[in-house]
Amino acid sequence: MTLIKLPSGSDLKGHKLVLYAPRPTPPEAVAHLKAKFPGLEIAVYHKQFFDTDPYQDISREEWKNVTILVTGSMIPDPEAVPKLQYVQLFSAGANHVVNKPLFQETDVALCTANGVHGPQIAEWVISTFLAHQHQIPRYLEQQREEKWSRADEEETEDAVGRTVGILGYGSIGRQVARVAKALGMNIHAFTNHPRNTPESRRDESYTPEGLGDPEGIFPSKWFSGDLHTFLSSGLDLLVISVPLTPKTHHLLGRAEFQALAGRRTFVSNIARGPIVKTDDLIEALDAGTIRGAALDVTDPEPLPTGHPLWKAKNVIITPHASGASTAYYERVLKILELNLGRLSRGEELTNKVDRKEGY
Amino acid sequence: MTLIKLPSGSDLKGHKLVLYAPRPTPPEAVAHLKAKFPGLEIAVYHKQFFDTDPYQDISREEWKNVTILVTGSMIPDPEAVPKLQYVQLFSAGANHVVNKPLFQETDVALCTANGVHGPQIAEWVISTFLAHQHQIPRYLEQQREEKWSRADEEETEDAVGRTVGILGYGSIGRQVARVAKALGMNIHAFTNHPRNTPESRRDESYTPEGLGDPEGIFPSKWFSGDLHTFLSSGLDLLVISVPLTPKTHHLLGRAEFQALAGRRTFVSNIARGPIVKTDDLIEALDAGTIRGAALDVTDPEPLPTGHPLWKAKNVIITPHASGASTAYYERVLKILELNLGRLSRGEELTNKVDRKEGY
């Protein structure tokens, strides 16, 4: 099936945008888009992720004219939206919608919200790592007991000259790298495909202005292929920021923690729990093979009361909370605006899912 | 009294350095200095801050040839050290020694360790601020209770586009600025003297390589004079990093916290407790005038058990621990090496105390 394409035009005349948004859309954001693209018709709905009935608020007649759709998980059937050109998702992943007929049977551009999590998750990584190094959890415990106590010889190993290894150098890892660089750290990056040229180190996906590492200039070393070479490269902090796939499932277990034993690497997981073998992680923590861990994701998740991970040595656990930001929707709207501009100029869209890659 | 000056020479021939150091000196550091300055004679002692008897280990005869001294607080009398040219302190402040006869009656260069605290204290500031924003103390509490709990609507206000106000733009404040900039924050700087020119914004004191803001390029706004204009400039985070002087004693009280009420500024104090009026701080915290505080210093200090500050709302307290770093002595030795080079070339020393300023 081939879609009827509308001609691109600088004011997007003839285009109709439906915001089927899981969050309330600020009226000033709509006004801003209208001012920027005067020809664009905009309809705004506040819908939950579970609202998947396309005809609840929008008639079949209306759908026929929709060219652009912002959505959580509601994806109309291809027959209903003959003019649709571009779907903007709210999530960084597309696995929940990529198998829908619209994307299997047409070439409608599907764009993720990749990049909107970078700042807040990088903050979580930096904050929990430094908190461990500066013994903040212990001091908070002492504060609860109203106890002022520090031994004179207690010193912090500060971050200057230390090395962070970033497993998966995407939008989150790149923002971690920017902050780590400012702290005086070295950056080692591990990527799925080798990145031997400056060109290959670039990241074309959305990055909030002035942040991240879109050019890929921060890492002093790039790794690919053999994971153990990377893990043994003298890491003080390991950041797990790869998607969960069959290839990354249980990627880190006993042998990998042993590879981290040299520097007793601190392990930070903000990706998905099952990338790490939980029992092996607990063993590595309790044996002191690694100096500690910060986990925003666990396996199982939610972590049940009584699970031994809660009380493993030197672990900081938060309930999958690192990605939530008050700026989330604002950043999704930035991606939308960026792509509306590109659409109006007939350019390739940013954050477009490469369906050959499967996500 | 005028001192007998030895001529400068590239290998420091004729110079004698005494390391009267509160920490053990790594032999490789001594070897490094000897290789760099082959003419320099070096004697190493491991002494505590309270070891103030200059003749305990070193004879009167030996002292007569000493030209360079690294010390915690032992300062010999001027008559005993007729060739002394340069004293390198272990501390960032010089108030504990500046009134000694050696510095009152001679022009021996007195240099501080200013700059060695920048990285670790900046890390403490960033870590505790982000921990507050990301609710880490609350999650650690939940972890203790083995409770996985997050309401869907709970979101973090991340740092992008927020503003940090730095009260006292010295080595600590400048490194806070570097990291805050990488987080996407705006920087407002308040300085004692106005800094209206690029030249005046520079900091000539020691900075670990690649860190801090030696050129003064990070602040988007510079303030001086009226404190309230600065406090009312839309700050999300206020970092107190001024020395305690009669002018800064009780600088922040009820009126100043009111000036912070607009954005409910988070207050971070890594300077000295008495800069803040403790009762007014507790009031501002409990009333929610400010969103929280991180305190590495308090008044009184140590904070006694039972003091209401321990249980004030949204406060993080650590026991004056932010400055300790395993890299401390290494950085003092970097300043020493830098200054030995300058001495050998007859240049002005770095971190030299301006005795007219009194500190």
Interface residues (C-beta under 8 A of the other chain):
Chain A: P119 Q120 A122 E123 W124 I126 S127 T128 L130 A131 Q133 H134 Q135 I136 P137 Y139 L140 Q142 Q143 E146 K147 W148 S149 R150 E154 E155 T156 E157 D158 A159 V160 G161 R178 V179 K181 A182 L183 G184 P208 G210 L211 E301 P302 L303 P304 T305 G306 H307 W310 K311 I316 I317 T318 P319 H320 A321 S322 A324 S325 T326 A327 Y328
Chain B: P119 Q120 A122 E123 W124 I126 S127 T128 L130 A131 Q133 H134 Q135 I136 P137 Y139 L140 Q142 Q143 E146 K147 W148 S149 R150 E154 E155 T156 E157 D158 A159 V160 G161 R178 V179 K181 A182 L183 G184 P208 G210 L211 E301 P302 L303 P304 T305 G306 H307 W310 K311 I316 I317 T318 P319 H320 A321 S322 A324 S325 T326 A327 Y328
